[in-house]
Amino acid sequence: MATTEVGSPDVACTVPAARRGLRRRGSRAAPAVLLLAAAAAAQTAWSAESVWVAPARRGHGLVAMRATSTSFEGKVAAKLGPYKAGAITAKDIPSPEVDAKIIDAALVKKKATTTKFERINFTGSGAKLGHTVVIEMEAKRGEGHPQRGAPIPGTKMKGYQLELKESQPDPWRQFVAAIIKAGMGQMESKTFPVSFPADYKKADFAGTTVDFTVLVLEIGELRPVAPDARPEAEQRAELEAELRQQAQLRTHTAIDVQIRAALLESSEVDTDAKTKSVSWAKFGDESEKSLKWTCILEEVSRNEGVPFDKVQDFLREQAIVQYAAR
């Protein structure tokens, strides 16, 4: 994919980078080709010697030829806020370290695991007995409660695996019945009442009816897992590497979120020329933020001579990181 610029040589955001940013976030994000359309719509502002070639398909990619004019009025100008030598502080960041107890617990859990979830892409009539569903759910006060419809704190859950079997204890048996009766499919949401007995262990639920909204994220089956016959030390080392990688990813993500917020607030990026020139497209707030953030990263890349895909690593190195207490 060519990384040629649209606009004058000092334009601050190249089309491929903008495409990456716009496709990354939000259902309202306009395709990057809209930016090309914006440039084409504004070509009357280009001088006579400008060169503009509309996107042409070459293999599997789009190729945009660079315009040589310095008079294009639709360029994106970026003025960066401070980001070097500790100018940004990321606070309460989760530590990348992994405690030995966590590794030991993961090993115990691995040894006790006898099945694994395998997704089924096509289920015909939806979830049925014998399947396992991965669900997201939240509860609200149900019929007969003075605060009916109010969310119940602590009931929001995502990624819970529920086996659809008749032997499930209450209240899960009611979930199974409701999901099967509705024939719920993947990414389908339903709300249904669940009644709790008077002697239920959680007093807040005992003797009440609660409305649960359940979203089925995945439908699959639990398949047997063969025991791992490798030496325990080898299994532990593998788990430790996986857990450290996950912890590092959490740490980096938390730092990146705060760096992004700081630079979006402190930097000046004029995206109006691009978004307003494509008036028939809808740019939501997140789409514009994504475009602005991509242009900021491009500008840092240019200023520091850092490859685009290494810019966030560079920004992390420049930031002061304060880890959360463990």
C-alpha positions as CSV (number, residue, x, y, z in Angstrom):
1,M,0.0,0.0,0.0
2,A,1.5,3.3,-1.0
3,T,1.8,5.9,1.7
4,T,1.7,9.0,-0.6
5,E,0.3,12.2,0.8
6,V,-2.8,14.0,-0.3
7,G,-2.3,17.8,-0.4
8,S,0.8,19.8,-0.1
9,P,4.2,18.4,1.0
10,D,3.7,19.7,4.5
11,V,0.3,18.1,5.0
12,A,0.2,16.5,8.4
13,C,-1.9,13.3,7.8
14,T,-1.4,10.8,5.0
15,V,-4.3,8.9,3.6
16,P,-3.3,5.4,4.6
17,A,-2.8,6.5,8.2
18,A,-6.2,8.2,8.2
19,R,-7.6,5.0,6.9
20,R,-6.1,3.1,9.8
21,G,-7.6,5.5,12.3
22,L,-11.1,5.7,10.8
23,R,-11.5,2.0,10.4
24,R,-10.3,1.3,13.9
25,R,-13.2,2.9,15.9
26,G,-16.9,3.4,15.8
27,S,-19.7,2.3,13.5
28,R,-20.1,5.9,12.4
29,A,-16.5,6.1,11.2
30,A,-16.5,7.2,7.5
31,P,-14.2,5.2,5.2
32,A,-10.9,6.8,4.4
33,V,-11.8,7.0,0.8
34,L,-14.0,9.9,1.9
35,L,-10.9,11.8,2.6
36,L,-9.8,11.2,-1.0
37,A,-13.2,12.4,-2.1
38,A,-12.7,15.5,0.0
39,A,-9.5,16.2,-1.7
40,A,-11.1,15.7,-5.1
41,A,-14.0,18.0,-4.2
42,A,-11.5,20.7,-3.3
43,Q,-9.3,20.4,-6.4
44,T,-10.4,23.9,-7.6
45,A,-8.2,25.3,-4.8
46,W,-5.1,23.6,-6.4
47,S,-2.8,25.5,-8.7
48,A,-2.6,24.7,-12.4
49,E,0.5,22.6,-12.0
50,S,-1.1,20.3,-9.4
51,V,-1.2,16.6,-10.2
52,W,-4.1,14.6,-8.9
53,V,-4.9,11.0,-9.9
54,A,-8.1,9.5,-8.6
55,P,-7.7,6.3,-6.5
56,A,-7.0,3.3,-8.9
57,R,-7.0,-0.3,-8.0
58,R,-3.7,-2.1,-8.2
59,G,-3.8,-5.6,-7.0
60,H,-5.7,-5.6,-3.8
61,G,-4.9,-2.0,-2.7
62,L,-5.9,1.5,-3.5
63,V,-3.2,3.8,-4.8
64,A,-3.4,7.6,-4.4
65,M,-0.9,9.7,-6.3
66,R,0.6,12.7,-4.5
67,A,-0.6,16.2,-5.5
68,T,2.4,18.6,-5.9
69,S,0.6,21.9,-5.3
70,T,1.3,23.9,-2.2
71,S,-2.0,25.7,-2.5
72,F,-4.4,22.9,-1.5
73,E,-6.7,24.3,1.2
74,G,-8.0,21.0,2.6
75,K,-4.8,19.8,4.3
76,V,-4.8,18.8,8.0
77,A,-2.5,20.9,10.1
78,A,-1.3,19.6,13.5
79,K,0.3,21.5,16.3
80,L,1.4,19.0,19.0
81,G,1.1,19.5,22.7
82,P,4.0,18.5,25.0
83,Y,4.9,14.8,25.0
84,K,8.6,14.4,25.6
85,A,10.8,14.1,28.7
86,G,8.0,13.3,31.2
87,A,5.6,15.9,29.9
88,I,2.8,13.3,30.3
89,T,2.2,11.3,33.4
90,A,0.2,8.1,33.3
91,K,-1.3,7.4,36.8
92,D,-2.6,4.3,38.5
93,I,-1.3,2.0,35.9
94,P,-1.6,-1.8,36.5
95,S,1.8,-3.4,37.1
96,P,3.3,-5.6,34.4
97,E,4.6,-7.9,37.1
98,V,3.0,-11.3,37.7
99,D,3.0,-12.7,41.2
100,A,4.1,-16.3,41.7
101,K,0.8,-17.1,43.4
102,I,-1.1,-16.1,40.3
103,I,1.0,-18.4,38.2
104,D,0.5,-21.3,40.7
105,A,-3.2,-20.7,40.7
106,A,-3.3,-20.8,36.9
107,L,-1.4,-24.1,36.9
108,V,-3.9,-25.6,39.4
109,K,-6.8,-24.4,37.3
110,K,-5.2,-25.8,34.1
111,K,-4.8,-29.2,35.6
112,A,-8.4,-29.2,36.8
113,T,-9.7,-28.2,33.4
114,T,-11.2,-31.2,31.5
115,T,-13.2,-29.4,28.8
116,K,-12.7,-26.4,26.5
117,F,-15.3,-24.2,24.7
118,E,-15.4,-24.5,21.0
119,R,-17.6,-22.1,19.1
120,I,-20.4,-23.2,16.7
121,N,-20.9,-20.7,13.8
122,F,-24.2,-22.1,12.5
123,T,-26.8,-23.6,14.9
124,G,-29.9,-23.6,12.8
125,S,-32.7,-22.9,15.2
126,G,-30.4,-21.3,17.8
127,A,-29.2,-22.4,21.2
128,K,-30.5,-25.8,22.5
129,L,-29.9,-28.4,25.2
130,G,-26.3,-29.6,25.0
131,H,-24.9,-26.3,23.9
132,T,-22.9,-23.9,26.0
133,V,-23.5,-20.2,25.6
134,V,-21.2,-17.4,26.5
135,I,-23.4,-14.6,27.8
136,E,-23.4,-11.0,28.9
137,M,-26.1,-10.0,31.4
138,E,-27.4,-7.4,33.7
139,A,-30.3,-7.4,36.2
140,K,-33.0,-4.9,37.0
141,R,-35.6,-4.8,39.7
142,G,-38.6,-6.8,38.5
143,E,-42.4,-6.9,39.0
144,G,-43.6,-6.2,42.5
145,H,-40.6,-4.2,43.5
146,P,-41.1,-0.5,44.3
147,Q,-38.0,0.4,42.2
148,R,-39.0,-1.8,39.2
149,G,-36.7,-1.2,36.3
150,A,-33.8,0.1,38.4
151,P,-30.4,-1.6,37.6
152,I,-29.1,-3.8,40.4
153,P,-25.5,-3.1,41.3
154,G,-23.0,-5.9,41.0
155,T,-25.1,-7.9,38.5
156,K,-23.4,-6.9,35.3
157,M,-21.4,-9.8,33.9
158,K,-19.7,-10.5,30.6
159,G,-18.1,-13.7,29.3
160,Y,-20.0,-16.1,31.6
161,Q,-20.2,-19.7,30.2
162,L,-23.5,-21.3,30.8
163,E,-24.1,-25.0,30.0
164,L,-27.6,-25.5,28.7
165,K,-28.6,-28.6,30.6
166,E,-31.7,-29.5,32.6
167,S,-29.6,-30.4,35.7
168,Q,-28.6,-26.8,36.3
169,P,-29.5,-25.6,39.8
170,D,-31.8,-22.6,40.2
171,P,-31.7,-19.8,39.3
172,W,-29.6,-21.0,36.3
173,R,-32.2,-23.5,35.3
174,Q,-34.6,-20.6,34.5
175,F,-31.9,-19.0,32.3
176,V,-31.5,-22.3,30.4
177,A,-35.3,-22.6,29.9
178,A,-35.6,-19.0,28.7
179,I,-32.7,-19.2,26.3
180,I,-33.8,-22.5,24.8
181,K,-37.5,-21.4,24.5
182,A,-36.5,-18.2,22.7
183,G,-34.0,-20.2,20.5
184,M,-31.6,-17.4,21.0
185,G,-28.9,-17.0,18.4
186,Q,-25.4,-15.4,18.6
187,M,-25.5,-11.7,19.4
188,E,-29.2,-11.9,20.2
189,S,-30.6,-10.2,23.3
190,K,-33.7,-11.0,25.4
191,T,-35.1,-9.8,28.7
192,F,-36.9,-12.4,30.9
193,P,-37.9,-12.6,34.6
194,V,-36.1,-14.9,37.1
195,S,-37.7,-15.8,40.4
196,F,-35.6,-16.4,43.5
197,P,-36.7,-18.6,46.4
198,A,-37.4,-17.0,49.8
199,D,-34.3,-18.8,51.3
200,Y,-31.9,-17.7,48.6
201,K,-28.4,-17.1,50.0
202,K,-28.4,-13.4,48.8
203,A,-30.9,-11.7,50.9
204,D,-31.3,-8.8,48.4
205,F,-32.7,-11.4,45.9
206,A,-34.6,-13.7,48.2
207,G,-38.3,-14.0,47.5
208,T,-38.1,-11.5,44.6
209,T,-38.5,-11.6,40.8
210,V,-35.6,-9.9,38.8
211,D,-35.6,-9.0,35.1
212,F,-32.4,-10.2,33.4
213,T,-31.3,-8.8,30.1
214,V,-29.1,-11.5,28.5
215,L,-27.0,-11.1,25.3
216,V,-25.7,-14.4,23.8
217,L,-22.2,-13.6,22.6
218,E,-21.3,-17.1,21.4
219,I,-22.8,-20.5,21.1
220,G,-20.6,-23.6,21.2
221,E,-19.9,-26.9,22.8
222,L,-17.7,-28.1,25.6
223,R,-15.2,-30.6,24.2
224,P,-12.9,-32.9,26.2
225,V,-9.3,-31.8,26.8
226,A,-6.6,-34.4,27.0
227,P,-4.4,-34.2,30.1
228,D,-1.1,-32.3,29.5
229,A,1.6,-35.0,30.0
230,R,4.5,-32.5,29.9
231,P,6.6,-31.9,33.0
232,E,5.0,-29.5,35.5
233,A,8.0,-27.1,35.3
234,E,7.5,-26.8,31.5
235,Q,3.8,-26.2,31.9
236,R,4.4,-23.5,34.6
237,A,7.0,-21.7,32.4
238,E,4.5,-21.6,29.5
239,L,1.7,-20.2,31.7
240,E,4.1,-17.7,33.2
241,A,5.1,-16.4,29.7
242,E,1.4,-16.1,28.7
243,L,0.4,-14.3,31.9
244,R,3.3,-11.9,31.7
245,Q,2.4,-11.1,28.1
246,Q,-1.2,-10.4,29.1
247,A,0.0,-8.2,32.0
248,Q,2.3,-6.3,29.7
249,L,-0.6,-5.7,27.2
250,R,-2.8,-4.4,30.1
251,T,-0.1,-2.1,31.2
252,H,0.6,-0.7,27.7
253,T,-3.1,-0.3,27.0
254,A,-3.7,1.7,30.2
255,I,-0.7,3.9,29.5
256,D,-1.7,4.5,25.9
257,V,-5.2,5.5,26.9
258,Q,-3.9,8.3,29.1
259,I,-1.3,9.4,26.6
260,R,-4.0,9.6,23.9
261,A,-6.3,11.6,26.2
262,A,-3.5,14.0,27.1
263,L,-2.4,14.7,23.5
264,L,-5.9,14.9,22.2
265,E,-6.6,17.7,24.7
266,S,-3.3,19.5,24.3
267,S,-2.8,19.3,20.5
268,E,-4.4,21.4,17.9
269,V,-5.5,19.4,14.8
270,D,-7.7,21.1,12.2
271,T,-9.8,18.2,10.8
272,D,-12.6,20.5,9.6
273,A,-11.2,20.9,6.1
274,K,-11.5,17.1,5.6
275,T,-14.8,16.4,7.3
276,K,-16.7,19.4,6.1
277,S,-15.7,19.0,2.5
278,V,-17.5,15.6,2.5
279,S,-20.8,17.0,3.7
280,W,-22.7,13.9,2.6
281,A,-20.8,11.7,5.1
282,K,-21.5,11.4,8.8
283,F,-18.5,11.8,11.1
284,G,-19.3,11.0,14.7
285,D,-17.3,12.3,17.6
286,E,-15.3,9.1,17.9
287,S,-14.6,9.2,14.1
288,E,-13.2,12.7,14.4
289,K,-11.1,11.8,17.4
290,S,-9.7,8.8,15.6
291,L,-8.7,11.0,12.7
292,K,-7.2,13.6,15.0
293,W,-5.3,10.9,16.9
294,T,-3.9,9.4,13.7
295,C,-2.7,12.8,12.5
296,I,-1.0,13.4,15.9
297,L,0.8,10.0,15.6
298,E,1.9,10.9,12.1
299,E,3.2,14.2,13.3
300,V,5.2,12.6,16.1
301,S,6.5,10.1,13.6
302,R,7.7,12.9,11.4
303,N,9.2,15.0,14.1
304,E,11.1,12.2,15.8
305,G,12.0,10.1,12.8
306,V,10.2,7.1,14.4
307,P,8.3,4.6,12.2
308,F,4.6,5.0,12.5
309,D,4.1,1.6,14.1
310,K,6.7,2.4,16.8
311,V,5.3,5.8,17.8
312,Q,3.2,4.6,20.7
313,D,6.3,2.7,22.1
314,F,8.2,6.0,21.8
315,L,5.5,7.9,23.6
316,R,5.4,5.4,26.4
317,E,9.2,5.7,26.9
318,Q,8.8,9.5,27.2
319,A,6.0,9.4,29.7
320,I,6.2,9.2,33.5
321,V,4.4,6.0,34.6
322,Q,3.0,5.8,38.1
323,Y,1.9,2.2,39.0
324,A,-1.1,1.4,41.1
325,A,-0.6,0.1,44.6
326,R,-0.7,-3.7,44.6
